[in-house]
Amino acid sequence: MKVLNLKLVALLAIGSTAILGRSFAQEAKQKPDSYSAVAIGTGGSVGGRAVQFDFNITSYTTDQELDQFAQLLKEKGTDALVSVLGKQDKGSIRPTGRLGDQIAIARKRQVGKTTIITIVTARNMSFLELYRSGRTVDYPFGLLQVTLDEKGESTGKVMAAAKIRFDKKKGIYDIESYGNQYIRVTNVRPWD
């Protein structure tokens, strides 16, 4: 199992906003943002597969909410965070034409002329997955991060199954991906 120490993604998703600065317009009511994109498996068990998907963000997570989630994870652990995030509804992410997951955390930051959108879901697990109680049930989150530039070009990455935890010894938030997930995102386009 490969442990991905994606501190930046963890901090964007649930970490301390003081380190990264305030995200633009997180506190204000936002107009819904809708996008379509393509996820492409570039290696491992998902190599060569492409899936078109849509994500619709109806509201963004505020700095205050993010701080509460980070504190909850730090004090009570992953199970408590899964329980709370499962009740959040900031929009949806789904393969085109199918059911998907509710977005629990949605963040949008401006870095120069680049826009970065980070999404965390408390992923829906199938009955079969829960019944078999394999290792995947220990990875209850999904993560998507896309970077949009002013020309409309985009890149991104997906973790279809991830574990988020607070490492008390190191004092950092860690994200661990289930297996070797090599999923990149291309062709992110806003719906007009």
C-alpha positions as CSV (number, residue, x, y, z in Angstrom):
1,M,0.0,0.0,0.0
2,K,1.4,3.3,-1.0
3,V,1.0,6.1,1.6
4,L,0.6,9.5,-0.1
5,N,1.7,12.3,2.1
6,L,-0.2,14.9,0.2
7,K,0.0,17.6,2.9
8,L,-1.1,20.3,0.6
9,V,-4.3,18.5,-0.4
10,A,-5.0,17.6,3.2
11,L,-4.5,21.2,4.3
12,L,-6.7,22.4,1.4
13,A,-9.4,19.9,2.3
14,I,-9.4,20.0,6.1
15,G,-6.3,21.6,7.4
16,S,-5.4,24.9,8.9
17,T,-6.5,27.7,6.8
18,A,-4.2,30.0,8.6
19,I,-1.2,28.5,6.9
20,L,-2.6,28.8,3.4
21,G,-4.4,32.1,3.9
22,R,-8.1,32.7,3.5
23,S,-9.7,31.3,0.4
24,F,-11.5,33.8,-1.7
25,A,-15.2,34.4,-1.2
26,Q,-15.6,31.3,1.0
27,E,-17.7,33.1,3.4
28,A,-20.1,34.6,0.9
29,K,-23.1,32.9,-0.7
30,Q,-21.9,31.6,-4.1
31,K,-23.6,31.0,-7.3
32,P,-23.6,27.2,-8.1
33,D,-20.6,26.1,-10.1
34,S,-21.0,23.1,-12.5
35,Y,-18.3,21.3,-14.4
36,S,-17.8,18.3,-16.6
37,A,-14.5,16.5,-16.8
38,V,-12.8,13.2,-17.7
39,A,-10.9,11.0,-15.3
40,I,-8.2,8.8,-16.9
41,G,-6.5,5.9,-15.2
42,T,-2.8,6.0,-16.1
43,G,-1.5,3.0,-14.3
44,G,-2.2,0.3,-11.8
45,S,-5.6,-1.5,-11.8
46,V,-7.2,1.6,-13.5
47,G,-4.8,2.0,-16.3
48,G,-6.3,2.8,-19.7
49,R,-9.8,3.5,-18.4
50,A,-11.5,6.8,-18.9
51,V,-14.7,8.0,-17.2
52,Q,-16.6,11.2,-17.9
53,F,-18.0,12.8,-14.8
54,D,-19.8,15.9,-13.6
55,F,-19.5,17.9,-10.4
56,N,-21.9,20.5,-9.3
57,I,-21.0,22.7,-6.3
58,T,-24.0,24.5,-4.8
59,S,-22.1,26.1,-1.9
60,Y,-18.6,26.3,-0.7
61,T,-17.3,25.3,2.7
62,T,-16.6,28.2,4.9
63,D,-13.3,28.7,6.8
64,Q,-15.2,28.3,10.1
65,E,-16.7,24.9,8.9
66,L,-13.3,23.8,7.8
67,D,-11.8,24.6,11.1
68,Q,-14.5,22.6,12.9
69,F,-13.9,19.6,10.7
70,A,-10.2,19.8,11.3
71,Q,-10.7,20.0,15.0
72,L,-13.2,17.1,15.0
73,L,-10.7,14.9,13.2
74,K,-7.9,15.9,15.5
75,E,-10.0,15.3,18.7
76,K,-12.3,12.4,17.8
77,G,-10.7,10.7,14.7
78,T,-11.8,9.5,11.3
79,D,-15.1,7.8,12.2
80,A,-16.4,11.0,13.8
81,L,-15.4,13.0,10.7
82,V,-17.1,10.5,8.4
83,S,-20.3,10.7,10.4
84,V,-20.4,14.5,10.1
85,L,-19.3,14.8,6.5
86,G,-21.9,12.2,5.5
87,K,-24.5,14.8,6.5
88,Q,-23.0,17.6,4.5
89,D,-24.4,18.6,1.1
90,K,-22.3,21.1,-0.9
91,G,-23.3,19.6,-4.2
92,S,-22.6,16.3,-6.0
93,I,-20.0,14.5,-8.1
94,R,-21.1,11.6,-10.3
95,P,-20.1,9.7,-13.4
96,T,-22.2,11.0,-16.3
97,G,-25.6,9.3,-16.3
98,R,-25.2,7.6,-12.9
99,L,-25.6,8.2,-9.2
100,G,-22.6,9.6,-7.4
101,D,-21.6,11.0,-4.0
102,Q,-22.6,14.2,-2.2
103,I,-19.9,16.7,-1.8
104,A,-19.0,17.2,1.8
105,I,-16.3,19.8,1.5
106,A,-15.8,22.2,-1.5
107,R,-13.1,24.8,-1.5
108,K,-12.1,27.3,-4.1
109,R,-8.8,29.3,-4.0
110,Q,-7.3,31.8,-6.3
111,V,-3.5,31.5,-6.7
112,G,-2.4,34.3,-9.2
113,K,-4.4,33.6,-12.3
114,T,-5.1,30.0,-11.4
115,T,-8.2,28.7,-9.7
116,I,-7.9,25.5,-7.5
117,I,-11.0,23.6,-6.6
118,T,-10.7,20.9,-3.9
119,I,-13.6,18.5,-3.2
120,V,-13.9,15.8,-0.4
121,T,-16.7,13.3,-0.3
122,A,-17.7,10.8,2.4
123,R,-18.0,8.1,-0.3
124,N,-21.0,5.9,-0.7
125,M,-20.0,2.2,-0.4
126,S,-22.0,-0.5,-2.0
127,F,-23.7,-3.2,0.0
128,L,-21.3,-5.7,-1.4
129,E,-18.3,-3.7,-0.4
130,L,-19.6,-3.3,3.2
131,Y,-20.7,-7.0,3.4
132,R,-17.3,-8.2,2.3
133,S,-15.7,-5.8,4.8
134,G,-12.4,-5.6,2.8
135,R,-9.7,-3.1,3.2
136,T,-11.5,-0.5,1.1
137,V,-14.0,0.2,3.9
138,D,-11.1,1.7,5.8
139,Y,-10.8,4.4,3.1
140,P,-14.1,6.3,3.4
141,F,-13.3,9.5,1.6
142,G,-13.0,10.5,-2.1
143,L,-10.9,13.5,-3.2
144,L,-10.8,15.6,-6.3
145,Q,-8.6,18.5,-7.0
146,V,-8.6,20.5,-10.2
147,T,-6.6,23.4,-11.3
148,L,-8.1,25.8,-13.9
149,D,-6.1,28.5,-15.6
150,E,-7.4,31.6,-17.4
151,K,-7.2,30.0,-20.8
152,G,-9.6,27.2,-19.8
153,E,-6.9,24.6,-19.6
154,S,-7.1,22.2,-16.7
155,T,-5.4,19.5,-14.8
156,G,-6.3,17.5,-11.8
157,K,-6.2,14.3,-9.8
158,V,-8.6,11.9,-8.1
159,M,-8.3,9.6,-5.1
160,A,-11.3,7.4,-5.4
161,A,-10.7,5.9,-1.9
162,A,-8.7,7.6,0.7
163,K,-8.1,7.8,4.5
164,I,-7.6,11.1,6.2
165,R,-6.2,11.3,9.7
166,F,-4.3,13.5,12.1
167,D,-0.8,12.3,13.0
168,K,-0.5,13.4,16.6
169,K,3.2,12.7,16.8
170,K,4.0,14.8,13.7
171,G,1.2,17.3,14.2
172,I,0.1,17.0,10.6
173,Y,-2.9,15.8,8.6
174,D,-2.1,12.8,6.4
175,I,-4.0,11.4,3.4
176,E,-3.5,7.8,2.5
177,S,-4.7,6.5,-0.8
178,Y,-6.0,3.0,-1.2
179,G,-3.5,1.1,-3.3
180,N,-1.8,2.8,-6.2
181,Q,-4.3,5.1,-7.7
182,Y,-3.1,6.8,-10.8
183,I,-6.1,8.8,-11.8
184,R,-5.7,12.2,-13.5
185,V,-8.3,14.6,-14.6
186,T,-8.5,16.4,-17.9
187,N,-11.0,18.5,-19.9
188,V,-12.5,20.3,-17.0
189,R,-15.1,22.6,-18.5
190,P,-17.7,24.8,-16.8
191,W,-21.4,24.3,-17.8
192,D,-22.7,27.5,-19.3
